Every structure is written in structure tokens, then in C-alpha cells.
Amino acid sequence: MTRSEPFLIYGATGYTGRLLARMARERGLRPVLAGRNGPRLAALATELGLEYRVAHLESGLDEALGDMRAVLHAAGPFGATWRPMVDACVRTGCHYLDLSGEWASIEGVRQYDRAARERGVMLLPATGFDVVPSDCLALHVARRLPGARRLRLAVSGLDLFSRGSVKTMVEFAGQELRVRRGGELVGLAPGSLQRAFDFGAGLRPCIALSWADLSTAWYTTGIADIEVYYEANPLLRMNLAANQWLGGILGSPAGRAWLELFANNLPEGPAEAEREGRHGQVVAEVEDGAGRHARSRLRTPEAYTFTCVTSLAITERVLAGDLEPGFQTPARVYGPDFVLTLPGVTREDF
């Protein structure tokens, strides 16, 4: 690979986009910064000594992508942004990577599988903390217990949020919980599934959420029943209570407008000092028809930092030609041990 080969970071002036741009520059990569805000792009590009391109999702994407081999799409909420970018990637022959943690947008990207294969384009959503660690861990435990029928994943350590992450949560206000049963996504009442998981310091209560792994883990492992949980910290319990009691109101146009206003007044994201020393944890357990189990857990650096590490590591592989055309998932392409090649990651079976 020529390490100076350019690739596009779209949404480069957002919180995670800026982290990506700085880390990419430190790694000796050559990102081209892109987005819709010309003055902010120019300021960041000048600071980092990088090229930039102004492009809106509604127009200008083909020109921005035309000479790029890959785009790392960091502009969320992805439910509103994935389609025009994927359309442009298929048209221009540019490989598509994104940071989505939303099952619905991932299912949408998968609809382009055939078109992408015909163009020789890889579509790989969810290249960050959502879902690289959990996807790799899911495939690891699935291989430990061939024939597993049920997969449960649990995540801990995500107690810092960017403004963009909160805006993504706003999109799902008032919606039911999703799980996978018999290979199909089905809806349940929010808060109706709770379970304890051991992240390494004893059992901790967790609540099921509609996480991206409901899609990615299904395509990676083929396990038909999937649930995804998050450690039940006070913020999650408060959000769950609000959704249970005020879900109809919060899901209305007026409720969403209020939540959007609330999100816009939040800090853009956690400072570096807040991220330092924090970790993410993932637990995966599978069960077969005879009641046998396999469990493993993974420890990673802090989620926003690790999102940049995983996404850029995958981008480097794509630029080197290590890819498969069509819709893909991280562990499906790069294997269950890919995450162990990244700094600060440990895995144990228990």
C-alpha cells in the first residue's frame, strides 16, 4: 500500500470526524476532509495541513468521490445520511465505510449488496466501536460452540456521549425494542428484557437495546436469535423510564423537535482528558439446543478513541486492496482476531 494514497473523511468537522482527521494525520495517512461547512473545513484543513472539499449530500458527492478509492463516512445520524452516500459510492466505484451504530441504516446499506458487487465496491458499515469489538467477539464465541442457536451481547463503558450520538438517540425516541428471533427482527416493549452479565468484576444488571449488532452479528454468525444489552447505569434507566412513560410524546414531531433542541445545546463531545483512562467492555455468550454455553469478554480503549483506531485500521486495509465487494461486516471480512491486532485490546474466555 502507498500510505500517502488519499481517502475521503466525510463529516470531518463533526466531533468524531475531527478525531479521525487528527489521528489519520498522526498515522501518516492522507485524508481529504469533506463536508458541507466550507469555513469550518478550511480551518481544520489549514490546522492539519490537509486538502478539503465542500460537498453536500444533495449535490457534489460524485465530484468529491470521483478520484477516491474509499470514503469513511462520519456524518450522522446515519438514518438520514447513509443512502445518498452509498448511492454516490456505487456510481463512482468508491468503497464505503461508516461509523453507524444503527441497525436500520445497516439493513438499508445491505439492500445495495448486488449493485455493489457488480461495481466491485465494498460496503462496510459500522467500522467503529459499534460494532467491530462485538462483531469480532460474536464470531469468536460462535466458533467455540458450532451449532449455537442464541447469541447475547452486552456492552459496558459507554457513559460519554457526543452531541451527534445524542441526536441519533433522538431518532429512536418512542420506538419499541428490537431483537432477532428466527432470523427476523421483531419488536418488544422497551425495558422488557433484562439480564446480568459479568464484565470482569462480577455480575452487572443490563437492559436490552436496539443495537447495530442485531444486524451485523446475524450476517457474521448466522445465529438466528440475537439480543444486545447495555449495562444499566443511571442515565440508561432514566432514558428507559422516559421512553416507557412518555414514549408517545417524545416520538411525536413536537417531542422530537424538543429533543433536537436539547441535543443542540449539549457540548460537542467529551474532552481528551475525560476519555483518557476509560475502557469499553463487551461480553458475548452463545447457547445451543442442548443448553451448552460459550462465553467470552473483550476489553478495549475508550469508545470514541477506539472508533478512530478501528476505522482507520480498516481504511488502511481497504486502501491496500484487502476487501471483498458487496455488503460486508467487519468480522466477516477480517476475522474474529482482527480486533486483537489493535493496541489495548484483551480477550478472555470464561
C-alpha positions as CSV (number, residue, x, y, z in Angstrom):
1,M,0.0,0.0,0.0
2,T,1.1,3.5,-0.7
3,R,0.5,5.1,2.7
4,S,0.0,8.6,1.1
5,E,-2.9,7.4,-1.0
6,P,-5.8,9.7,-0.3
7,F,-9.2,8.8,1.0
8,L,-12.2,10.9,2.0
9,I,-13.5,11.6,5.5
10,Y,-17.0,12.9,5.1
11,G,-18.3,14.8,8.1
12,A,-14.8,15.8,9.1
13,T,-15.8,18.8,11.1
14,G,-18.0,16.8,13.5
15,Y,-16.8,15.6,16.8
16,T,-15.7,12.2,15.7
17,G,-14.7,13.4,12.3
18,R,-12.1,15.8,13.8
19,L,-10.7,13.0,16.0
20,L,-10.4,10.8,12.9
21,A,-8.7,13.5,10.8
22,R,-6.1,14.2,13.5
23,M,-5.4,10.5,14.2
24,A,-5.2,9.8,10.5
25,R,-2.6,12.6,10.1
26,E,-0.6,11.2,13.0
27,R,-0.6,7.7,11.4
28,G,0.9,9.1,8.3
29,L,-2.3,8.8,6.2
30,R,-3.5,11.4,3.8
31,P,-7.2,12.0,4.4
32,V,-9.1,14.5,2.3
33,L,-11.6,16.3,4.5
34,A,-15.1,16.8,3.3
35,G,-18.5,18.1,4.4
36,R,-20.9,20.9,3.9
37,N,-19.5,23.7,6.0
38,G,-16.8,25.3,4.0
39,P,-15.3,27.7,6.6
40,R,-15.0,25.0,9.2
41,L,-13.4,22.6,6.8
42,A,-11.0,25.3,5.7
43,A,-10.0,26.0,9.3
44,L,-9.4,22.3,10.1
45,A,-7.6,21.6,6.9
46,T,-5.3,24.5,7.5
47,E,-4.6,23.4,11.0
48,L,-3.7,19.9,9.9
49,G,-2.1,20.7,6.5
50,L,-4.7,18.7,4.6
51,E,-6.8,19.1,1.4
52,Y,-10.6,19.6,1.8
53,R,-13.6,19.5,-0.4
54,V,-17.0,21.1,0.2
55,A,-19.9,18.7,-0.8
56,H,-23.5,18.4,0.2
57,L,-25.3,15.1,0.5
58,E,-27.8,16.5,-2.0
59,S,-25.2,17.5,-4.5
60,G,-21.5,17.4,-5.2
61,L,-20.8,13.9,-3.8
62,D,-19.8,12.4,-7.2
63,E,-17.2,15.1,-7.7
64,A,-15.8,14.7,-4.2
65,L,-15.6,10.9,-4.5
66,G,-14.5,10.7,-8.1
67,D,-10.8,10.1,-7.6
68,M,-11.1,8.5,-4.2
69,R,-10.7,4.7,-3.6
70,A,-12.6,4.9,-0.2
71,V,-14.8,7.1,1.9
72,L,-15.0,7.0,5.7
73,H,-18.5,8.4,6.3
74,A,-18.7,10.1,9.7
75,A,-21.7,12.3,9.3
76,G,-24.7,11.1,11.3
77,P,-27.4,10.5,12.2
78,F,-26.8,7.7,9.7
79,G,-30.5,7.1,9.2
80,A,-30.6,10.4,7.4
81,T,-27.2,10.3,5.6
82,W,-26.3,6.7,4.5
83,R,-28.4,6.5,1.3
84,P,-27.1,9.4,-0.7
85,M,-23.5,8.5,0.2
86,V,-24.0,4.8,-0.7
87,D,-25.7,5.8,-4.0
88,A,-22.7,8.0,-4.8
89,C,-20.2,5.3,-3.9
90,V,-21.9,2.7,-6.2
91,R,-22.0,5.3,-9.0
92,T,-18.3,6.3,-8.6
93,G,-16.8,2.9,-7.7
94,C,-15.7,4.2,-4.2
95,H,-15.6,1.8,-1.3
96,Y,-17.9,2.8,1.5
97,L,-17.1,2.7,5.3
98,D,-19.2,4.3,8.0
99,L,-19.4,4.7,11.8
100,S,-23.1,3.7,12.1
101,G,-24.4,2.0,15.2
102,E,-27.9,1.9,13.9
103,W,-29.4,-1.4,12.8
104,A,-31.9,0.2,10.5
105,S,-29.3,2.0,8.4
106,I,-27.2,-1.1,8.2
107,E,-30.1,-3.1,6.9
108,G,-30.6,-0.3,4.4
109,V,-27.0,-0.5,3.2
110,R,-27.4,-4.2,2.7
111,Q,-30.0,-3.6,0.1
112,Y,-27.2,-2.4,-2.2
113,D,-25.3,-5.6,-2.0
114,R,-25.9,-6.8,-5.6
115,A,-25.3,-3.3,-7.1
116,A,-22.0,-3.0,-5.1
117,R,-20.8,-6.5,-6.2
118,E,-21.4,-5.6,-9.8
119,R,-19.3,-2.5,-9.4
120,G,-16.6,-4.2,-7.3
121,V,-17.4,-1.9,-4.4
122,M,-17.3,-2.9,-0.7
123,L,-20.0,-1.6,1.6
124,L,-18.8,-2.0,5.2
125,P,-20.9,0.0,7.7
126,A,-20.2,0.1,11.5
127,T,-16.4,0.3,11.5
128,G,-16.1,1.9,14.9
129,F,-16.6,0.7,18.5
130,D,-20.1,0.0,17.1
131,V,-19.6,-2.8,16.1
132,V,-16.0,-4.0,15.5
133,P,-15.3,-5.4,19.0
134,S,-18.7,-7.0,19.4
135,D,-18.7,-8.4,15.9
136,C,-15.3,-10.0,16.3
137,L,-16.3,-11.4,19.7
138,A,-19.6,-12.8,18.4
139,L,-17.8,-14.7,15.7
140,H,-15.2,-15.9,18.2
141,V,-17.8,-17.4,20.6
142,A,-19.8,-18.8,17.7
143,R,-16.8,-20.7,16.5
144,R,-16.2,-22.0,20.1
145,L,-19.7,-23.6,20.0
146,P,-20.7,-24.7,16.5
147,G,-24.4,-25.0,16.0
148,A,-25.2,-22.2,18.5
149,R,-28.8,-21.0,18.3
150,R,-28.8,-18.0,20.5
151,L,-26.4,-15.1,20.9
152,R,-26.4,-12.5,23.6
153,L,-24.1,-9.5,23.5
154,A,-23.6,-7.0,26.3
155,V,-21.7,-3.7,26.3
156,S,-20.4,-1.6,29.2
157,G,-18.3,1.6,29.4
158,L,-20.2,3.9,27.1
159,D,-21.0,6.7,29.5
160,L,-19.6,9.5,27.4
161,F,-21.7,10.9,24.5
162,S,-21.1,13.3,21.7
163,R,-23.8,15.7,20.5
164,G,-24.1,13.6,17.4
165,S,-24.7,10.4,19.4
166,V,-27.5,12.1,21.3
167,K,-29.1,13.2,18.1
168,T,-29.0,9.6,16.9
169,M,-30.8,8.6,20.1
170,V,-33.4,11.2,19.4
171,E,-34.3,9.4,16.2
172,F,-35.3,6.3,18.2
173,A,-37.4,8.0,20.9
174,G,-40.8,6.4,21.4
175,Q,-39.8,3.3,19.4
176,E,-40.1,-0.3,20.6
177,L,-37.2,-2.6,21.5
178,R,-35.9,-4.8,18.7
179,V,-34.4,-8.3,18.9
180,R,-33.8,-11.0,16.4
181,R,-35.9,-14.2,16.5
182,G,-35.6,-16.9,14.0
183,G,-33.6,-14.6,11.8
184,E,-36.2,-11.9,11.8
185,L,-36.3,-8.6,13.6
186,V,-39.2,-8.4,16.0
187,G,-40.4,-5.7,18.3
188,L,-40.9,-5.9,22.1
189,A,-41.8,-3.4,24.8
190,P,-38.8,-1.2,25.9
191,G,-37.3,-2.5,29.1
192,S,-38.9,-5.9,28.8
193,L,-35.6,-7.8,28.6
194,Q,-33.1,-7.5,31.4
195,R,-30.2,-9.8,32.3
196,A,-27.0,-9.8,34.3
197,F,-23.5,-10.1,32.7
198,D,-20.0,-10.3,34.1
199,F,-17.7,-7.7,32.5
200,G,-14.9,-8.9,34.7
201,A,-15.8,-7.6,38.2
202,G,-18.9,-9.7,38.9
203,L,-22.4,-9.7,37.5
204,R,-23.9,-6.3,36.5
205,P,-27.6,-5.7,35.5
206,C,-28.1,-4.9,31.9
207,I,-31.1,-3.8,29.7
208,A,-31.7,-4.9,26.1
209,L,-31.4,-2.2,23.5
210,S,-31.9,-2.0,19.7
211,W,-28.2,-2.1,18.9
212,A,-26.5,-2.4,15.5
213,D,-25.3,-6.0,16.2
214,L,-28.9,-7.1,15.7
215,S,-28.0,-6.8,12.0
216,T,-24.2,-7.3,11.8
217,A,-24.0,-10.3,14.1
218,W,-26.7,-12.1,12.1
219,Y,-24.8,-11.7,8.9
220,T,-21.5,-12.5,10.5
221,T,-22.5,-15.6,12.5
222,G,-25.8,-16.8,11.0
223,I,-27.2,-17.3,14.6
224,A,-30.9,-16.8,14.4
225,D,-31.8,-15.4,17.9
226,I,-29.8,-12.3,18.9
227,E,-30.2,-9.9,21.8
228,V,-28.0,-7.0,22.7
229,Y,-27.7,-5.4,26.1
230,Y,-26.2,-2.4,27.7
231,E,-25.1,-2.0,31.4
232,A,-28.0,-0.4,33.3
233,N,-26.3,2.8,34.5
234,P,-28.5,5.6,35.9
235,L,-28.6,7.5,32.6
236,L,-29.9,4.5,30.8
237,R,-32.5,3.8,33.4
238,M,-33.7,7.4,33.2
239,N,-33.9,7.3,29.4
240,L,-35.8,4.0,29.6
241,A,-38.3,5.4,32.1
242,A,-38.8,8.4,29.9
243,N,-39.4,6.2,26.9
244,Q,-41.8,4.0,28.8
245,W,-43.9,6.8,30.2
246,L,-43.5,9.5,27.6
247,G,-42.7,7.5,24.5
248,G,-45.7,8.7,22.6
249,I,-45.0,12.3,23.4
250,L,-41.2,12.0,22.7
251,G,-41.9,10.2,19.4
252,S,-44.2,13.0,18.2
253,P,-43.0,15.8,15.9
254,A,-43.2,18.2,18.8
255,G,-41.4,15.9,21.1
256,R,-38.6,15.2,18.6
257,A,-38.2,18.9,18.0
258,W,-37.7,19.5,21.7
259,L,-35.2,16.6,22.0
260,E,-33.3,18.0,19.0
261,L,-33.1,21.4,20.6
262,F,-31.9,19.8,23.8
263,A,-29.2,17.9,21.9
264,N,-28.0,21.0,20.1
265,N,-27.3,22.7,23.4
266,L,-25.1,19.9,24.6
267,P,-21.3,20.0,24.5
268,E,-20.0,18.7,21.2
269,G,-18.3,15.8,22.8
270,P,-16.0,14.6,25.7
271,A,-12.6,16.3,26.1
272,E,-9.5,14.3,25.7
273,A,-8.9,14.4,29.5
274,E,-12.4,12.8,30.0
275,R,-11.6,10.0,27.6
276,E,-8.2,9.1,29.0
277,G,-8.1,6.0,31.2
278,R,-11.6,4.8,30.3
279,H,-12.3,1.5,28.7
280,G,-15.1,-0.3,26.9
281,Q,-16.1,-3.9,27.7
282,V,-18.1,-6.4,25.6
283,V,-19.4,-9.8,26.7
284,A,-20.7,-12.4,24.2
285,E,-22.4,-15.7,25.1
286,V,-23.9,-18.3,22.9
287,E,-26.2,-21.2,23.6
288,D,-27.0,-24.3,21.6
289,G,-30.1,-26.5,21.5
290,A,-28.7,-28.8,24.2
291,G,-28.2,-26.0,26.7
292,R,-24.4,-25.8,26.2
293,H,-22.8,-22.3,26.5
294,A,-19.7,-20.5,25.5
295,R,-18.8,-17.1,26.9
296,S,-16.0,-14.6,26.2
297,R,-15.3,-11.0,27.0
298,L,-13.3,-8.2,25.4
299,R,-11.7,-5.1,26.9
300,T,-10.9,-2.1,24.6
301,P,-9.7,1.5,25.0
302,E,-12.4,4.2,25.4
303,A,-15.1,4.1,22.7
304,Y,-14.5,7.3,20.8
305,T,-10.8,6.8,20.7
306,F,-11.2,3.2,19.7
307,T,-13.7,4.1,17.0
308,C,-10.9,6.1,15.3
309,V,-8.4,3.3,15.7
310,T,-10.7,0.6,14.3
311,S,-12.0,2.7,11.4
312,L,-8.5,3.8,10.3
313,A,-7.1,0.3,10.6
314,I,-9.9,-0.9,8.3
315,T,-9.4,2.0,5.9
316,E,-5.7,1.1,5.6
317,R,-6.6,-2.5,4.7
318,V,-9.1,-1.3,2.1
319,L,-6.5,1.0,0.5
320,A,-4.2,-2.0,0.4
321,G,-6.8,-4.0,-1.5
322,D,-7.7,-6.2,1.4
323,L,-11.5,-6.2,0.9
324,E,-14.5,-8.1,-0.5
325,P,-17.0,-6.5,-2.8
326,G,-20.6,-6.2,-1.7
327,F,-22.2,-5.6,1.7
328,Q,-19.9,-6.9,4.4
329,T,-19.5,-6.9,8.2
330,P,-16.1,-6.3,10.0
331,A,-15.5,-9.8,11.3
332,R,-16.9,-11.4,8.2
333,V,-14.1,-9.8,6.1
334,Y,-11.3,-9.6,8.6
335,G,-12.0,-12.4,11.0
336,P,-12.6,-12.7,14.8
337,D,-9.0,-12.0,15.7
338,F,-8.8,-8.7,13.8
339,V,-9.7,-6.7,17.0
340,L,-6.7,-8.3,18.8
341,T,-4.3,-6.7,16.3
342,L,-5.3,-3.3,17.7
343,P,-3.5,-1.7,20.7
344,G,-5.0,-2.0,24.1
345,V,-7.4,-4.9,23.4
346,T,-7.6,-8.1,25.5
347,R,-9.9,-11.1,25.2
348,E,-10.6,-14.0,27.6
349,D,-12.9,-17.0,27.6
350,F,-14.7,-17.8,30.8
